[in-house]
Amino acid sequence: MFGLRGYPSAGAGRKEVLSRSSVMGVRGLQGFVGSTCPHICTVVNFKELAEHHRSKYPGCTPTIVVDAMCCLRYWYTPESWICGGQWREYFSALRDFVKTFTAVGIKLIFFFDGMVEQDKRDEWVKRRLKNNREISRIFHYIKSHKEQPGRNMFFIPSGLAVFTRFALKTLGQETLCSLQEADYEVASYGLQHNCLGILGEDTDYLIYDTCPYFSISELCLESLDTVMLCREKLCESLGLRVADLPLLACLLGNDIIPEGMFESFRYKCLSSYTSVKENFDKKGNIILAVSDHISKVLHLYQGERKLEELLPLGPNKALFYKGMASYLLPGQKSPWFFQEVPMCSDPEPRQEVPMCTDPESRQEVPMCSDPEPRQEVPMCTGPESRQEVPTCTGPEPRQEVPTCTGPESRQEVPRQEVPMCTDSEPRQEVPRQEVPMCTGPQSGQEVLIWTDPESRQEILCTGHESKQEVPICTDPISKQEDSMCTHPEINQKLPVATDFEFKLEALMCTNPEIKQEDPTNVGPEIKQQVTMVSDTEILKIARTHHVQAESYLVYNIMSSGEIECSNTLEDELDQALPSQAFIYRPIRQRVYSLLLEDCQDVASTCPAVKEWFVYPGNPLRHPDLVRPLQMTVPGGTPSLKILWLNQEPEMQVRRLDTLLACFNLSSSREELQAVESPFQALCCLLIYLFVQVDTLCLEDLHAFIAQALCLQGKSTSQLVNLQPDYINPRAVQLGSLLVRGLTTLVLVNSACGFPWKMSDFMPWNIFDGKLFHQKYLQSEKGYAVEVLLEQNRSRLTKFHNLKAVVCKACMKENRRITGRAHWGSHHAGRWGRQGSGYHRTGSGYSRSSQGQPWRDQGPGSRQYEHDQWRRY
């Protein structure tokens, strides 16, 4: 990754794949480290680090915090990735990864992104559109060569992040899902627990002042050698201090600050930089020039002049400060915030305020943080819990992090708050003004002093905010350890560093003259964070499952009403198969109705959910606004309290009824109940797919069922050696379509209170990409069922039983599954792909006289209400 010769790594091919995804973090810093400052990279051995840790801190387990989203490409070692995923091979690779660290006594804590922050939405969209272009090239290659592209075009299988969470939990690992961008929580956890280090691939970890940062791309699993990137050495090379790194990151551009915002400023720094290295690339010299400007110019005015007087912030002032604050972990502050102002005391704790206000909403205990960095930072304190119990410290202890003990530690304690100022137009690009240079008072060189008195627009401090702090809770059944409070009665985890907004507010009060018109015109009123539901007890349960990585999208829907789904291997030129985003939308709509039951207004309508789903033709300028769809459950739709809290045995029947109602398959309940595990969930999904999509034929059904049955008798080594004759683009899309259906099952099962075991629809139990591809090609050629089932008589009986269940259920919906030989010419491309030909109409959407309505549901922020997605 870093171009370091002699370093053990995952191999050149692997590093090439990882380099394509290494756009996270500070722009240009990754390449700069490899080409200009390779000395900041040190080869280390995890086994030796763990032994040193144990000798220095007896009784403490060395712990590594893993940014799982950065590691997915490293973990996915199977050669085949195009057919939908080699899930059993992947599960085996994860097991080997965990075993290797466990064998040397290292504990791993895995963090996954739980949601996309609004400030990073533009960057998320940019990456998704780039992925769309890559997917188009992949399908073009498949059609031209009938084989999988090389590793340089590698694209991770759909649903990999979702199912990796469950795979790691199955392997007994502590797995957490973040309540914001995971990198902040990873850095906070590493600092607060003084961990051995962070394992990932994100240059933001060089900016955070936290524990050591190790590269996943340079990891050699056999020897446990990798590269440690030292932020202190980086600072030494740049002539900066660690506290200057957030400023450097924002001036270079990151996931919050657009790279173009300070482009002219960087070039002015470069033009005045007198030590340009001819052997360095342009980006490397820009980083050196900006660092030189910080150290030789901005340092002269630190504490005397505000950053907006020294930099061309203009109307992006609030966004810039927010970017700076995003790197401040709990207990840290920046010397670049002009002055320290006493915290504005807030008489009330912050609250999450439901969209439907609940007079009984409760407040929870927030994490407490010490305003002084590198001091003992109590995680939470109560009137009678003054005893501090420090946790284990790592090889470079930065601070002791005591936990709270005592019988009164569960008492709700309000904290002081500082009002936050928000930028009403954070995404707006601002024209740069040319400002003349002047001479610095001490350096004798040209100094950039940026003054823009006219741009000091008003930023409104919104007063005392209220936002409910809900602690990270663990599932009562979960047996994960290392709770941050040690009292035996406390079985809930505190939030891992959810202090970002708190830090932002502090810096805004530090710069009280930074004002801006607030579009909501709330004046001095309390600005409240709105949630979609009013029942705080239910919201806490949803949050518990979310943080413990036991559910999928449920908490996002209930808290913010906004969800996203990344790219899927879908052929934008295929006129017959609709996008998975539309196929499974009716299911999501019914789930919205279930989860947002108490949000109905007087007109009995629920608020729309914002869907950022990637599909061909969607420019992602706005989310799709999708309204809930009422469903019919036998005996009436049960409330979430009944589904989630009632432990009576008969409730499992109600939960299953609700799940089937989400798929609109209540009439097939008896047939599905007769199916054995793990094929019950698969049959449910297949019935739904074949009812929804007319262009799925009998040969497709045979391939889906045959691969699931044959998978049960296959070893991992047999699957590794399996090679399809060639790659078919339609089979590629069908494989991804089924896997996306499995993630939808995870959502529905979570929302309905887990009527089915999650293991029943984990892909390593019921789906293998290459095996499905082989069965698809055989079925397409007209091979007999006996050949598909590899001449296994016991499988033949099961095959006909499963096929009968699916066909019978489809017939109840007037859907007769026929073979491809019975198709008419209208099946060749009767549905139009959404895309450039799409046109908006005044009524909301247009419908052609023939075909599936989802084909005309173009991108945008229009609202979708009725079950218009059913087949004709």
N, C-alpha and C positions, 0 to 999 in steps of 0.2 A: 504494500500500500504506500509505504513511504520511500520506496526505492532504496532501501538499505541493504547493501550486499552482505551476505553471510548470516543474516538473521533467519532463524527458523520461522517458517510461515506455513500457511495452508496451501501453498503452491501458487504458481503464477496464474493458472487459470482461475483459481478461486479469487485471487486478489484482483484480477481484471473484472470479475463479476461484482465484487464488493465496491470497486472504484466507481462503478456506474451509479451506485446508490448513495455514495458519500457526498451528498449535497447538503446534508443537515449541518446546522451550526453556522460558524463564521465563514463568510465568503472568502475563498482564496487561502484560508489558513492551512487547510489540509495539505495542499500542494507546496505551500511555503515551508512547512515543517519538513517535508521530505527532501526538497531540493536545496533549501537555503540553510536550514538549521537542523541537520540530522543529528547533531550532538545532543539535542534535548531528548532523543530517544535512547533508552537504555535497555539492553536485554536483561530480563529478570526471569527467575524460575519460581513458580507459585509454590512448589513444594518447599523450597528453601525459605521463602517468605513466611510460609505457615509455621515452619519449625522455629524461626526467629520470633515470631509472634507468641507462640506457646511458651518459649523459654522466658520471654520478657513479661508476659502476662499469664501466669499459671491459672488454669481453670477457665480461661476464656477461649471460646471457639473462634478461630479466624474466619471472617465472613466477607464474601465478595458480593456486591450489589450488581446485578446484571440488568443492563438495559436490553430487554428481550427483543424489542423492535429492531435494534441495530444488529442483532445476532441471527435473525431468521435466515438470511442468505448463507451465513456461515454454517448453520445447522443443517440446512437442506443439502445433503450430500448425494442423494440419489441421482444417477445419470439422467434419468428421464424426468422431465418436468412439464412436458407439453400436453400430456394425456389426462390431466386432472389431478395429478399428484400420486406419488408412491408412498402412501401413508404408513404402511407397515414398516417399510425401510426407514422412513423418517422417524417413526417412533423408536425404532431400534437405535438410530443415531443419537437421539436425545438421551436415551437410557445410557449409552456409552459415555456421553458427555458428563452426565450427572455422576455416574460411577467413578469416573476418573478423578473428579474433584473430591468426592466423598472418600475415596481410598487414601487421600493424603490429609484427611481431617479438615477439609475446607467446607464451610456451609455456604450455600448459594441462596440469595434472595432475588427473585425474578420480578421485574416491573414491566407492565404493559401499558401502552397509551389507552386511557379510558375515554378520552374525548378530544376533539380538536378545538383549541381556543380560538375565539373570534379574531384575535390579532394575527393568528397564523393561518386563517382560512384562505387568504389570497395565495400563500405559499403552497398550501394543500392543493388548491385548484390548479396551480401552475404545474405541480408534479403529476397530477392526474391527467391533465391534457397531454403532457409529455409522454406519459405511459400509453395513452391512446394511440399516439403516433408509432410507438414501438410495437404495439399489438398489431397495428395495420401491417407493419413490415413483417411481423412474424407470420401472419396468415398469407401474405404474398409469397413468402419463402416456402411455406408448406405446400401451397398450390403449385409452385414451380418445381419443387424438388421432391415432394412426397416424403419428406423426412423431417426430423426435429432439427431446428437451427442449432448452430454452435453455441457454446457456453457464453460467447460474447453477446448473445441476444437473450440470455436467460431472463425469465420472468417468473416470479414466485407463484406457485399455484394458488388459486382462489381459496380464501378461508384459512390460509396458513397461520396467521396471527391468532385467530379465534381458537382454532383447534390445538395450537401449541400450548395455550393456557391450560386446557383440560389435560393434555398429555403430561405436562409437568406436574399437575396436581395428582394425576394418577400415579406418577413416579414418586409421590410423597414430598414434593418440593413446595416451599412456601412461595406462593405466587400471588402477586397483588396487581390490581388494576387501578390506574391513577385517576384522580379527580380533576386533573388538569394535564398539561403536557408532562409526560413521564420523566423527562430529563431533570426537571426541577425537583420532583419528588425523589428521584434516584440520588441526586447530589445532596439533598437534605438528609436523606436516610444515611448516606455514607458519612456525612459530617457528624450528625447527632449520635450515631452509634460507633463512631471512630472505626469504621470498617477497614479491612485490609486494602480495599480499593474498589474501583468501579470498572466493570468490563463492558465495553461498548465500542462504538465507532461514530463519535459525534464530537466535533471540535469545541462545542459548548462546554464539555467537561474540562477543557484546558482553561476556560474562562472562570468557571465557578471556583471559589476558594473552598475546596472540599478535599476529600481524601484522594490518594493517587489514582491516576487514570491509566488503564491498561487497554491495549488494542485487541479486539477480537479477531481482526483480519490477520494479525501476525501470530496468533496463537497456534502452537504446534501441540496438539492434544496428547500425542505420545510422550513427549518430554515435559509438557507443561511449561515450556518456554514461551515468552511473549515479549512485547515491547512496552515499557512504561514511558509515558510522555510526561515530562517534568515541567510544570508551569513555572517553577522558580528559574529553571534554566532558560525557558522561553523569555521570561522577563529580563534576565541578564543579557540575552542576545539583543533585545530590543531597547534596552536602557529604560525599562519601565518597572513599576512596582506591581505586585499582584492586584492591588486595588485599582490600578489603571486599566486592567484587562477588559472589564465591562465597557469602558469608554471606547477602547480600541475596537471591540467587537461591534458596537453600534455604528461607529464611523465607517467600518468596512462593510457593514450590512450583515443581517442575520435573518432568522425566521420571522422576526417582528419588524425590523427596520428594512425596508426595500433597499436593494443594493444601489439603485439609481438615486436615492435621496441625497447622498453626499458625493456623487460622482465628480462634480466640478470642484468641490473642496479637496478631494483626494488628488486631483490633477494639479491643483495649485500647490499642494504640499509637495508633490513630486517635482514641480518646476523650481521650487525654492530649495530642494534637497541637494546638498553639495557632495554627498557621498554615494552617488548612484553607482551600483555595481554592474559593470558591463557584462559579467558572466551570469547575472541573475535575470530571470524573466521579468516582464513588466509588472505582473501582479506582486512578485516578490519585492521589487523596488518600491511599489506603492505602499506595501505594508511597512517597510522600513521608513519610508518618508512620513507616513502618518504617525508612526511611533516616535520618530524624531521630533515631529511637531508637538506631540503631547509632552515629551520629556523636556524640550528646550524652550517651548513657548507657553503652553497652557499651564505648566507647573509654576511659571513665574507669577501667575495671577490666581493660583488656587487659593481659595479662602478670601480673596479680595473682589473678584468679579464673578458674576454668574455665568454658567455655560452658555446661556442664550446670548450673552454679550460677546462671547469668544467664538461661537460657532454659528453657522447659517441655519438655525433651526426653523425660523419663520413660523408658519402656522402648524408645523409638525412638532412643536415643542413638547406637548403632552405625550405624543407617541414616543418621542426620543427618551423622555424621562421614564416612561413605562418600560422601554427596552432596557434602560440601565437598571431599573429596579428589578427586572426579571432575573437578574443574576445574583441578587442579594438574598442569601439564605437566612433563616431565622437567627436572630442575634447579631446579624451583620449590618453595617451601614457603610455608606460610601463617602470618602472625603471630597468627592466632586459635587456633593449637594451643599450648596453655598454656606448654610449656617444651620445650627441645631436650634430648633424651636421646640419648646415644651409641647409634648403630645396633647392634642386637643382631646379633652376627656369626653367620653361618650357615656351618658348616664345609662344607656341601654346596650346590651350586647347586640352584635349584628345578627340579623335574622334572615333566613330564607323565607320570603313571604309568598305563600301560595297564590296562584291566580285567583282561586276562589278562597277568600280569606276565612280562616278558621279561628274563632275566638279562643280556642283552647290550644293554639299552637304553643309549643314549649321551646325553651332555650336550653342549650347544652353547654358543656364545658369546653371552651376552646383551648388550644395549645398556648401556653404562655411562653414568651421568649424574652430573654434578657437583652436590653438595648445595647449593651456593650459586647463587642465580639470577643471570641476566645476566652470568655468567662464561663463559669458554670451556668448552664442554661437549664433551669428546672422545666420539665415538660408540662407539669401542671401542679398546682399547689392548692391546698385546702387549708382552712383555719387550723386544723389539727394535724396536718401532714407536713411538718417542716423537715422531717428527716430526709436526707438526700442519699440515695443509693446509686453510686456511679455505675455505669455499664462498662463493658469491656472496652479497652482502648486499643487502637491499632498501632502499627509500627511508627507512625508519626502523629502522636496524640495532639490534637489541636485544642480540645476543650473536654472537660468532663461533662457528661450528660446525665444528670441524676434523674431517676424516676421518682414517682410519688408513692408513698406508702401510707398506711394508716386507715382506720375505719371510716374517716370522714372524707376520703379522697374523691368520693363520687359526687361531692356537693357541687352544684352549679355555681360557677364563678364568672361574673361578667368581667370583660376586659375593656381597657380604654381603647378608643378608636380614633383615628385621624381621618377626616373626610377626604375622599378621593375626588380628584378632578378628572374628567374624561374628555377625550378629544372627540368632538362630534364628527370629524371627518378624517379618521386615522389613515384611510387608504388613499387620500388625495395626493397626487403628485404636485409638488410646488415648484414653480419656476425659480431658477437660481438667479440671484443678483450678483453682479460683479462688484466686489468691494475692494478698494485699493489697499495695497499692502503698506504697512508702516514698520518702523524699526523698533525692535524690542529694547527695553531699557537697559538690559545687561548683556545681551548676546552679540550685538553688533550685526546680526544677520537679519534678513527680511523676516518679518513676523506677520502672521495672518491674524488680524483682529477683526472679528465679524460683528458688526453692529447693524441692527435692523430695527430701529425704534418703531417704525410704522407697522411691523408685523406682530406687535404685542397685542394680539387680539385677546378678548376676554375669555377666561376659562373659569367656569363657575364651580366653586367648591360647594358641593351639594349638602353640606351640613352633616349632622350626625346620622350616619347610616345605620341600618339594622339589618343584620344578616345572621340567620340562625346557624350556629356551629354544630354540626352533627358529627360525632366522632366516628372514626372508622370502626366498624363493628365486625366481629367474626361470627361466622355461622355457629349456632349452638352445637352443631354436630362436629364442626371442624375442630381438629386437634392441633392446630398450628400453635407454635410456641413464640416466645420472645415478645410478649406483650410489653408495651412501654410503661405500663403501670403494674407493679408487682403485687398489689393487694389481691388476695385470693378471691375476693368477691367481684373483682373487676374482670370481666371477660370480654371487654371491648377494647379495640385498639384506637388510640388517638390518631388523628390525621397526621400523615407523614408530611410535615412541612407544607402546610396550606397557608403560609404567611405571605404569599406574593402580593395579594391585594393590600394587606396591611402595610407592607413596605412601600408600595406605590403611594398609598395615602400619606405616609409619613413624609415622603419627599415632596409631595405636592404642598403640604403645609409648610415645608421648608422653603418653598419658593412661592410665597403668597401672592406675588404680583403676577404669576402666570395664570391668566384667566382666559376663559373662553365661553362663548355663548353655548348654553346647553340646550339641545333641541327639544328636550322634554319640558323646559320651562318650569322646573319644579321649585325654583327659588330656594327659599330656606327650608323647604319641607324635606322630610326624610326620603332619600332615594332608596328604594327597596329592590332586592333581587327577587324576581318573580319566579315561582315554581308552578308547575302545571297541576299539582294536586294539593289538596288542603289537609289531608290526613297525615299528620307528622309521624305517627306510628308506622304507617305503611311506607312512608318515604324512608324512614330509618332502616326498615327491613330491606327495601330495594337497594339502599346504599350499602348495607352490609354485604349483600350478595355481589354487588358490583365490585367493591373494593377487594373482596376475597376471590374475585375472578370465578364466581360460581354461576353467573348469569351473563346475558349478552343483550345490550341495548335497552334493557328494561329501565334502569335508573336514568339513562339519558332522556328517554321519552317522558318520564314522570317529572324530572327536574327541569330540564331546559326545553323539552319539546322539539329537540333537534337531533337528528342522527345522520350518519353518513355511511356509505359503502364504497370501497375503492374499486379499482378496475377489475374486470373479469375478462378472461380470454373469450371474446365474442367477435365474430366476423361481421364488420359493419356492412359488408357487401352481400351477406346472406339474406335473401328476401323471404325465407321461409320460417326461420326461427326468431321469435321475439327475444328481446333482452330479458335477462333474469330480473332486472329491476321492475319490469312491468308484470311478469308472470307471477311473482310472489307478492306484489303490492296488495291485492285483496286480503291476503292473510295478515299483512301488517296492519291494514286498516281495521280489521276486526280486533287485533291485539290492542290498537289504540283505543278502541271503544271500551275494551275491558280495563285497561290501565287508567284511563281518564274518565272513569264512570262518574266521579263527583265533580267534574268540571263543566257539566252541562249548564247552559244558561236557561233563561225562562223559555226560550224557543226550543229547548231540548237539543241543542247542537253543541258539540264539543269543539274546542279550538283546533285549528289545523296543526299538524306536525310538519316541521320543515325537514324535507328529505334532500340530502346532498348525495344522490346516487349517480354513479358514473354509468352512462350508457351511450352508445353511438349517436351522434347528433346533438348531444347535450353540451352546450358551451360552459355550463356551470356558472353563469353570471349571477343566477339567483337559485335558491332552493325551490323545489317543487313543494307547494303547500297541499298537503294531503289530509283530508278530513277522515275521521273515524267512520267505520261502517258497522252499523248495528248487525248483530248476529242472533241467531235463535238457538238457545240451549234448552234441551229437554228439562222441564221443571223450572225454567227461568235461569237467567244469568246470575250466578252467585257473586257476591261481593269479594273484593280482594282479601278482606279480613277472614272470610270463610275459607277461601282457597289457600291462603298463606298461613293462617294461624290455627285453624281447626284441625286437630290431630285425630279425630274419630276415624276408625277404619273405613266407614262408608264414604268418607270424603274423597277417597281416591277415585271412586266412581264418578263423583261430580267433577273432579279435576279432569278426568279423561273425557267426559262429555264436553267440557268447555274446550279442551284442546281440539277435539274433532270438529266442534262447531267453528273454530277459527279456520279450519280447512274446508268448512261447509260439507263435511262428510258424516254428519250425524246419522244419516240413513244407513251407513255401512258399518255401524258399530259392532254388530254381531259377527260379521265376517272378519273384521280386523281382530276382534278378541280371540278368535280361533287360531290366529297365526302365532307361531312360537317366536320367542326372542332369539336373535335381534332383528328379525325380519318384519316385525309388526310396524315399526316406524318407517322402514323402507317402503312397505306396501302403501302406507298412508301417503307418503310423498309421491310414489308412482301414480297412484289413483289421481291425486290432485293434478299432476303434470299432464297426464293423458286426457283429463277432462278439459284442461285449460288450452292445450295446444293440439290442434287438429293434425298438424304435420308430423306428429309422432306416430309411428306405425308399429305393427306387430313385431317386425324384426328388431326394432329398438327395445321393445319390452323384453323380448327373449334375451337380448344382450345384457340388459340391466339385471335381470333375475339370474341368469347363468353365471355372471361374474361374481355376484354376491354369494351364491352357493359354492362355487369352486374355490373362492377365497378362503372358506373355512378350513379347507384341507391343505392349504399352501403354507410352506415355510417361507421365511424371509429370503433365504438363499434361492429358493425356487423362483420367487418373484423378481429377484435381481437378475436372474439369467433369462427371464422371459423377454422375447423380442418380437413385437408385431411386424408383419410383413412390410407395411408402409404406414404412413401417417395420413389419416383422412381428416380434412378440416371440419366436417360436420361432427365427427366423433369427438374431436377436440372440444367443440363447443358444448356438446351434450355432456361430456365429463364435467366441465366446469359448471354447467347448469345444475347437475345433480348435487355437486358439492355445495353450491350456494343454497340449494334446498335444505341441505343438512344444517347449515348455519341458521336458516329460518326456523328449522325445528328446534334448535337451541333456544331461540328467542321465544317461541310459543311455549315450549316446555317450562321455561323460566317464568313466564307470565302466569301460567296456569298452576303454579305450585308444584311442579315436578311430578306429574303423573307417571312419566316414564323415566327409567334410568338413563342418565346421560350417555352411558357407555353403549346403549343400543344404537345410537346414531353417530358415534365417533367413527370417522371414515376408515381408520385402520381395522375396524371390525366388519365393515360392510362394503368397502369400495377400494379398488386398486385401479389406477389409471391405465397402466399397460394391459392388465388383465381385461378390463372393459374394452379397450381398443381391439384386443385380439378377438374377443367374442363379437364385437360389432362387425369387424371385417368378415368373420365367418358367417354370421347371420345374414349380412348383406349379400353374400355369395350364395345363399340358399342352403347352407349346411343343415343337416338334420339336428334336432334337439339333442339326440344322443351324442353327437360329435361336440356340440357346445358344452355338454356336461362331462366330457372326457370319458364316456362309456361307463359312468358310475350309476348303477341302478338305484341306489338309495337317494341320490340327488334327483333322479328322474321323477320320483313320486312327489318330492317337495316342490320341484319345479312346476308340475301341473297344478298342485294345490295353490301355490302363490299366484300363478297365472290366472287361475279361476277366480280368486278373490279380487284381483285387479279388474278383470274383464267384467265380472258381475257388478261390481260397484260402478264402473263406468257406464254400463247399460242403464243403471238407475238414473243416470244423468243424460240419457239419450246419446251416449257416445259409444259407438261401435268401433272397436279397434280392428283395423283391417291390415292386410299385408300390402307391401309396396306395389305388388302386381295388380292390385285392385284400384290403385289410385288413378284418378283422371288427370288431365293436363293442368287442372286448376291448382294442383298441389305443388307445381314447380316453382311458384313464386307469387302466390296470390296476395301476400301481405307486403305493404310498402314499408321499408325501413325509415324510421324517423331520421331526419337529417336536413340537408339543404333544401329539399323540396317541401319541407313543412311550412305551412302558413297559418297564422293566427286568424281567428274569426272573432267577431264581437260576442258571440255566445260563449266563448271560452275555449272551444276546440271544434275542429271540423271532423266529420266522419265520412269516409268513402262509402259507396253503396255496397261494397263487398270487402270482407276481411275483418281482422281483429281490431277492435277499437283501440287497443294499446298502441297500435302502430301510428295512430294520429295524435297521441298524447305527447306533444313535443315538449322541449325543455322550457323552463321559465318558472314563474312563481304563481301560476294559476292554481286554482283550488280543484281538487278531485274529491268528489263526494260519494257518488253512487257506485254500486258494483258493476261498473261498465266494462269490466275486463273479461267477462265470461266469453267463451267462444260462441261463434254463430253456428 
